[in-house]
Amino acid sequence: MEKYLFIGIIVCIIVFMMLLTACVSYIPSEKIKEGKKPQEKEQHPNETISIVFTGDVMIGRLMNDVIAEKGYIWIWGDILSELENADLRIINLETTLTTQKEKWTPKVFNYKSNPENVQALKMALIDYASLANNHILDYRYSGLTETIKVLDDAGIKHAGAGKTLEQAKKPAILEVRGKRIGIISITDNEPGWKANGKPGTNYIRINDAGLEEIKQQISNVRSKVDILIVSAHWGPNMKLRPSREFQDFARSVIDTGADIFHGHSSHVFQGIEIYNNRPILYDTGDFIDDYAVDPVLRNDWSFIFKVRYPREIVLIPIITTFQTRKAKGSEKEDIEKRMIQLSDELGTSVEVTEEGLVIKLR
């Protein structure tokens, strides 16, 4: 009897030790406890890269007062989760970040934001800001150079403007889950601001000569990246449809080697075209601003443009004035109807889902 009791005790001890070992193996690592990202897994060929594109982000002028009163997070309403769930977040920065007081003249509107408001961009996890636009020199060369320094200090990549033409043309390269993403930013606004022996922008005319310039810039970086994006601040304001000239230009940019074309400037979104299995976002409208709202064109309507490359585009309708929030109810339906119609005119099929509008990259 004592023999069997002894054996039973030994068995219990062994089982206990095995259970203890199993439990210890499931104790969370220090990285997980500290909220750090786990080590990236090996990229599978069929996996997608999720890239959020937005339209203009204007955190200056009246937005200075709004941010001071409400805080950095408030302006992003209920959309932060959509940004957090992406691998990369790309905006057009429609303002300078500067303390400079001397304006560039003559200008109707001069935009600047307090440099500390870059924290609003950091709160939204913004990875890249396009600087090739018609407001980056609103506060002269010093405003541009200070903006660049503020973004650099915040760890936000940028392209499209610089102290020299070489710097303005230089693409940004970001690494995401084992992929190298290249971004070239251009603008056809403010031809006098082209960096040519002076600080300025990567200005390109939307014509054959301009196409040759962008082809050369694409050629210089294409072999160095896995995905190449061209981001363009182009065209007139408040236009719902791109002109034939602009369509031809964007398609040629894709033919030359760009994988995604990201347009902005009109303040209203335009339709999306899938050209040779590559998305052309002709205009992504506004994303955050203090602008007066046109009751017909509704420049406060837009989307979070989430490109799950190379599989699909998901469009999440938003309302934007001072604070950006997801659209709901009949207003959401109206925004979706406009995008469906505008994209249909470009030969693009759009599916309505619970997540948002979905466009397949065939």
PyMOL commands that set and color helices and strands:
alter all, ss='L'
color gray80, all
select helices_A, chain A and resi 2-24+30-33+62-70+74-76+80-84+115-123+140-154+165-169+191-193+208-224+244-256+329-344
alter helices_A, ss='H'
color red, helices_A
select strands_A, chain A and resi 49-57+88-93+96-97+112-113+128-130+157-159+161-162+172-176+179-187+200-201+227-233+260-264+272-275+278-281+286-288+301-309+312-320+324-326+351-352+357-360
alter strands_A, ss='S'
color yellow, strands_A
deselect
rebuild
show_as cartoon
